[in-house]
Amino acid sequence: MHALGLLLATMAADQDGDLRRRLEAAYTSAGDWLGSQQDGGGAWKQGPPGREQPSVAFTGLVVTALARAPKELRARYQASIDKGAAFIVSKRNEDGSFGEGPTGAFLKTYATAVALMALSATDREKFAEPIRGAQAYLKQHQLKEGIDRGGSGYGDDEPSKDGMKKTIANLSTTGFTADAMEESGLPKNDEFWKLVVEFVRRCQNNSETNTDKDFVEKLKAVGLSIGDDGGLYYAPSAERKIHKAGTKITDKEIIQSYGSMTYHGIKTYLFAGLKKDSPEVKAAIDWVRKNYNIEAHPGFPYDAAKRNHLRGLFYYYYVMARAMDAIGEKPFRTFDGKEHDWPVEMGRHLLKIMKDGKMWVNDNPAWWEDNPLLVTSYVLGTLDILMKHVR
């Protein structure tokens, strides 16, 4: 290597080394703040100010993030991890599930998936029994019929102003469920993975593989079609109001693909055993090559006043990091010819938007991202991935 090349390489190494130290410092500050929010029973709370309640889901997200931390950082939070895991286990239902609310009956599929991630990340041997129970519950409640076949909804009926309402199968909960099954070591030959691929295909704008006749007909009946940009969306539903990013007109009206669901789809396909050159995965990765973005959530149009482009931004980072790690390309080349060192780019941006040196919160309150506890747990989960690559 000539002198200039050596100098540039050294400068890059120094910058990355400095970035690593800055990320560790930010993680420690935010992790300490999260630890200060843990209650005496080991839980983190969720709910309106003054009416917060211990939450299995929030606790699971924090425990998962801290338990996945680099070894030297995890040791700092081991007591909080252990207390949080003990709280989660104490909320196990007789059927192996974990749920929200006073009866543990709400959001049972979602909460069980998050609890399974947390216990698996903490100690798969110690929590082998509740892990097996949670896996069995999630497999049992994976939908088996119709256009929702292979998907997971948030869970049992949850309260609403109108009494009771039922949630639908969606790629967000399905993605978390797949994460939990991957983290807990569910064998790749399990029927769960075959079914989940069926569902994810119906959530993709890829007419080559999204060919379910019933779904295609339901879309046609309301003037919608499957697109071909390769991205993914929230649910295989013909109801426009279900779709978080709405619809768009190309040569036809299609459901709008967006970032977090596309990344959920990519990692879920890969966890299920599909290869990067499969038509499903290749189409989704190609969407990312066209829509790679660190500062905004792609699929949501820029709006300076309403900040719509920031909608669900930290959830997007959380899913993006896990998917990019699964893709395994570093640098990641986009269709404009640029090469992106995505862990460095994400890490630098997260440092830039940190609040008060100890937390993160979204300027757009959608998806509960005005809650710094939730958002900070997303960011620490993101940093767990980034710091695998930034040395």
Buried (B, 14 or more C-beta within 10 A) or exposed (E): EEEEEEEEEEEEEEEBEEBBEBBBEBBBBBBEBBBEBBEEEBBBBBEEEEEBEBBBBBBBBBBBBBBBBBEEBBEBBEEBBBBBBEBBBEBBBEEBBBBBBEEBBBBBBBBBBBBBBBBBBBBEEEBEEBBEBBBEBBBEBBBEEEBBBBBBBBBBBBEEEEEEEEBBBBBBBBBBBBBBBBBBEBEEEBEBBEBBBBBBBBBBBBBEBBEBEEBBEBBEEEEBBBBBBBBBBBBBBBEEEBBBBBBBEEEEBBBBBBBBBBBBBBBBBBBBEBEBEBBBBBBBBBBBBEBBBBEBBBBBBEEEEEBBBBBBBBBBBBBBBBBBBBBEBBEBEBEEEEEBBBBBBBBBEBBEBBEEEBBBBBEBEBBBBEBBBBBBBBBBBBBBBBBEBBE
